[in-house]
Amino acid sequence: MIDSIAYARAGLLGNPSDGYNGKTISVIVKNFAAKILLHESPLLHIKSTESDSSRFKSIHELKDIVSSLGYNGGIPIIKATLKRFCDYCDNNGINLPSRNCTIYYSSNIPRQVGMAGSSAIVIATLRSLMEFYEVNIPIEILPTIALSVEVDELHINAGLQDRVIQSYEGCVYMNFDKKFMKEKGHGMYERLPVQKLPSLYIAYKTSLSKVSGAVLNDIKTRFDKGEELVINTLHDIATLADKGKEAILQEDYEELGNLINQNFDNRAKIMNISAQNNEMIQAARSCGASASFTGSGGAIIGIYKDNEMLQNLVSTLKKIDARVINPDIY
């Protein structure tokens, strides 16, 4: 039995410039994970879970499952991952042995609140396939394959950031320079020392779940049209990652907190922020913490100074039905 895992993630700085040859810093969030169990079997079989079911006890059960797990479940994602893994092997002259397997999946990553639940399933599946078929995919290439699963196979607008941090884990600075990526097929990825990170919190509301690809499509359309505000703002957001890298290395947490706030404020210039998402940001900032989205909305991340501020965050955000956690990065 092969047991593979990939964790949730939170974008710290630079998001969403990763889809536009920008720069980002992300951290892994080991509080939540997607898991793949795989064993050899006569036929290739992907086992369904409750999120793939079409039978329900009531219309209310259907509503609850769809709200937490989405409409399509994980089977389409795993099918697409299997296909892209096979494509990679074919394109690189790797002959896969005549073996089949049964795949089970599970995930407790909050759905569609910007913590990269779908890409975690992809990375965990790729890891299990690499072990099962004894195929070594270089770590810098793994995120590119994972991205192609969702962009090329499932036609979901996405960037490399999620797949990079879920492949490398810890805290990673990423530079998606266009020329470098064209030459190498991947970006420049640098691990940053997690021991230099400040005290971070994450808050999220599952009631704000949304499909990140749909959220980002408007930005892509405007970017492709050459809208100056969008292009300039994404450039400004990308530069925050460079400044944030230096702030982390120098342990300048006041500067880092300011940069996190700037990331959200810049993003708000080019995106419509819902009232409930903005409420979370402002509630956290009212406690003295910094706050920005972890991804496309529904969850925020920031720095708190001490335990008193953390407890204030917990009680303040609880009043608007948001849960606060300390991300496990180590």
C-alpha positions in Angstrom: 0.0 0.0 0.0 1.4 3.4 -1.0 0.3 6.4 1.2 1.0 9.9 -0.3 0.1 13.3 1.1 0.0 16.9 0.0 -0.8 19.8 2.3 -2.9 23.0 2.0 -1.0 26.2 1.3 -1.3 30.0 1.9 0.0 32.7 -0.3 1.9 35.2 1.8 2.9 37.8 -0.8 2.7 38.4 -4.5 -0.6 36.6 -5.1 -2.1 36.6 -7.8 1.0 37.7 -9.9 2.2 34.1 -10.3 -0.1 33.7 -13.3 1.4 36.7 -15.0 5.2 36.0 -14.7 5.3 37.6 -11.3 6.8 36.7 -8.0 5.3 35.2 -4.8 6.1 33.8 -1.4 4.0 31.0 0.0 3.9 28.8 3.1 2.7 25.2 3.5 -0.2 24.6 5.9 0.1 21.2 7.4 -3.1 21.6 9.4 -5.0 20.3 6.4 -4.1 17.7 3.8 -5.2 15.6 0.8 -4.3 11.9 1.0 -3.9 9.2 -1.6 -3.9 5.5 -0.8 -2.9 3.3 -3.7 -2.5 -0.5 -4.1 -1.9 -2.9 -7.0 -5.0 -4.4 -8.5 -6.1 -6.2 -11.7 -7.8 -3.1 -13.2 -7.2 0.6 -12.8 -9.9 1.8 -10.4 -10.5 5.2 -8.8 -12.7 4.7 -5.7 -15.4 7.2 -5.3 -16.2 9.1 -2.0 -19.3 10.9 -0.8 -18.3 14.0 -2.9 -18.6 11.8 -6.0 -22.0 10.3 -5.1 -25.3 11.0 -6.8 -27.4 9.4 -4.1 -28.4 11.4 -1.0 -30.7 11.0 2.0 -32.3 14.3 1.4 -32.0 17.6 -0.6 -30.5 19.1 2.6 -27.7 16.5 2.6 -27.0 17.2 -1.1 -26.8 20.9 -0.2 -24.3 20.3 2.7 -22.1 18.0 0.6 -22.0 20.3 -2.4 -21.3 23.3 -0.2 -18.3 21.6 1.4 -17.0 19.4 -1.3 -18.1 20.9 -4.6 -20.0 19.5 -7.5 -17.5 17.3 -9.2 -15.5 15.7 -6.4 -12.0 14.4 -6.9 -12.4 11.7 -9.6 -12.1 14.1 -12.6 -9.0 15.6 -11.0 -7.4 12.2 -10.5 -8.3 11.1 -14.0 -6.7 14.2 -15.4 -3.6 13.6 -13.3 -3.3 10.0 -14.5 -3.5 11.2 -18.1 -0.8 14.0 -17.7 1.5 11.5 -15.8 1.2 9.1 -18.7 1.9 12.0 -21.2 5.0 12.9 -19.3 6.3 9.4 -19.3 5.5 9.0 -23.1 7.2 12.3 -23.9 10.3 11.4 -22.0 10.7 7.8 -23.2 9.7 6.2 -19.9 8.1 2.8 -20.4 5.6 2.2 -17.7 5.3 -1.4 -16.5 2.1 -3.3 -17.1 0.7 -2.7 -13.6 -2.7 -1.4 -12.5 -3.8 0.1 -9.2 -6.8 1.1 -7.1 -6.7 4.7 -5.9 -8.5 6.0 -2.8 -8.5 9.7 -2.0 -9.6 11.9 0.9 -9.1 15.5 1.8 -9.9 17.7 4.8 -8.7 21.0 3.1 -11.5 23.5 3.3 -13.0 23.7 -0.2 -12.6 26.7 -2.4 -11.4 29.2 0.2 -8.0 29.8 -1.3 -6.0 27.0 0.4 -5.4 25.0 -2.8 -7.4 21.8 -2.2 -7.6 20.6 -5.8 -3.9 21.0 -6.5 -3.1 19.1 -3.3 -5.0 16.1 -4.7 -3.0 16.4 -7.9 0.4 16.6 -6.1 -0.5 13.7 -3.8 -1.6 11.6 -6.8 1.6 12.3 -8.7 3.7 11.3 -5.7 1.8 8.0 -5.4 2.2 7.3 -9.1 5.9 8.1 -9.1 6.4 5.6 -6.2 4.1 2.9 -7.7 5.7 3.1 -11.2 9.2 3.9 -9.9 9.4 7.1 -12.0 11.5 10.1 -10.8 10.2 13.5 -11.8 12.5 16.4 -10.8 11.0 18.5 -8.1 11.2 21.7 -10.1 9.3 20.0 -13.0 6.6 18.5 -10.7 4.6 21.8 -10.3 4.5 22.4 -14.1 3.0 18.9 -14.6 0.5 19.5 -11.8 -0.5 22.9 -13.3 -1.1 21.3 -16.7 -3.6 18.9 -15.1 -5.9 21.7 -14.2 -5.1 24.2 -17.0 -4.8 21.9 -20.0 -7.0 19.0 -19.0 -9.7 20.6 -16.8 -9.5 24.1 -18.3 -9.3 25.9 -15.0 -7.4 29.2 -14.8 -4.6 28.7 -12.3 -1.0 29.6 -11.6 2.1 27.7 -10.5 2.3 29.1 -7.0 0.1 26.4 -5.3 1.9 23.5 -7.0 5.4 24.8 -6.2 4.8 25.3 -2.4 3.0 21.9 -2.2 6.0 20.3 -4.0 8.7 22.0 -1.9 6.8 22.6 1.3 8.1 25.0 4.1 8.3 28.6 2.9 9.3 29.3 -0.7 10.1 32.5 -2.8 9.2 32.0 -6.4 10.2 34.1 -9.5 8.2 33.2 -12.6 10.4 35.3 -15.0 9.1 34.8 -18.6 12.5 34.3 -20.2 13.8 31.9 -17.6 10.6 29.8 -17.7 10.7 29.6 -21.5 14.3 28.3 -21.4 14.0 26.0 -18.4 10.3 25.0 -18.3 10.0 26.1 -14.7 10.5 29.2 -12.5 13.2 30.1 -10.0 12.3 28.6 -6.6 14.2 29.4 -3.4 13.4 27.9 0.0 13.4 30.5 2.8 14.2 29.6 6.4 10.9 28.9 8.2 12.6 29.7 11.6 12.8 33.3 10.5 9.0 33.6 9.9 7.0 35.6 12.4 3.8 34.5 14.3 1.3 33.8 11.5 -2.5 33.2 11.7 -5.0 32.1 9.1 -8.7 32.8 9.3 -11.3 31.3 7.0 -15.0 31.1 6.3 -16.3 28.1 4.4 -19.5 30.0 3.6 -17.3 32.1 1.3 -16.3 29.2 -0.9 -15.8 29.9 -4.6 -14.1 28.5 -7.6 -10.7 30.3 -7.8 -10.5 29.9 -11.6 -13.8 31.8 -12.0 -12.5 34.6 -9.7 -9.3 35.1 -11.6 -10.8 34.9 -15.1 -11.8 38.6 -15.1 -8.2 39.6 -14.3 -6.8 37.4 -17.0 -9.2 38.9 -19.6 -8.3 42.4 -18.7 -4.6 41.6 -18.6 -4.8 40.0 -22.0 -6.5 43.1 -23.3 -3.6 45.2 -22.1 -5.5 47.1 -19.4 -2.9 49.4 -17.9 -4.3 49.4 -14.3 -4.3 45.7 -14.2 -0.8 45.3 -15.7 0.8 47.9 -13.4 -1.0 46.7 -10.3 0.1 43.1 -10.9 3.7 44.3 -11.3 3.5 46.2 -8.0 2.1 43.1 -6.3 5.0 41.0 -7.6 7.6 43.5 -6.2 6.2 42.9 -2.8 7.6 39.4 -2.8 11.1 40.7 -3.4 10.7 43.1 -0.5 9.1 40.4 1.6 12.0 38.0 1.0 14.4 40.6 2.4 12.1 41.4 5.4 11.9 37.7 6.3 15.7 37.2 6.1 16.2 40.4 8.2 13.4 39.4 10.5 11.8 42.8 10.0 8.3 41.8 10.9 6.8 45.3 11.0 7.9 45.8 7.3 6.6 42.3 6.4 3.2 43.1 8.0 3.0 46.4 6.0 3.8 44.5 2.8 1.0 41.9 3.5 -1.5 44.8 3.9 -0.2 46.4 0.7 -0.8 43.1 -1.1 -4.5 43.1 -0.3 -4.9 46.8 -0.9 -3.3 46.6 -4.3 -5.5 43.6 -5.2 -8.6 45.5 -4.2 -7.7 48.1 -6.9 -8.3 45.5 -9.7 -10.8 43.1 -8.1 -14.2 43.4 -6.6 -13.9 42.3 -3.0 -17.2 40.9 -1.5 -18.5 42.6 1.6 -18.0 39.4 3.7 -14.4 39.0 2.5 -13.6 42.7 3.2 -15.3 42.3 6.7 -12.8 39.5 7.6 -9.8 41.7 6.5 -11.0 44.7 8.4 -11.9 42.7 11.5 -8.4 41.3 11.6 -6.8 44.7 11.1 -9.0 46.1 13.9 -7.1 43.8 16.2 -3.7 45.2 15.1 -2.9 42.3 12.8 -1.9 42.5 9.2 -4.3 40.7 6.7 -4.4 39.6 3.1 -6.0 36.8 1.1 -4.3 33.4 1.2 -5.6 32.8 -2.3 -8.7 33.9 -4.2 -10.8 34.7 -1.2 -12.5 33.0 1.7 -9.4 32.8 3.8 -6.9 35.4 5.1 -3.4 35.3 6.5 -1.3 37.8 8.5 1.0 38.5 11.4 0.0 38.8 15.0 2.4 40.2 17.7 1.6 38.2 20.8 -0.9 35.8 22.5 -3.1 38.7 23.6 -3.5 39.8 20.0 -4.1 36.2 18.9 -6.9 35.7 21.4 -8.4 39.0 20.3 -8.3 37.8 16.7 -10.1 34.5 17.7 -12.9 36.3 19.5 -13.3 39.1 17.0 -13.4 36.8 14.0 -15.6 34.3 15.7 -18.3 37.0 15.8 -18.4 36.9 12.0 -18.3 33.1 11.8 -14.6 32.9 10.8 -12.3 30.3 12.3 -8.7 31.2 13.3 -5.8 28.8 13.3 -2.0 28.9 13.6 -0.6 27.4 10.4 1.7 24.4 11.0 4.6 25.1 8.6 7.4 23.0 10.0 
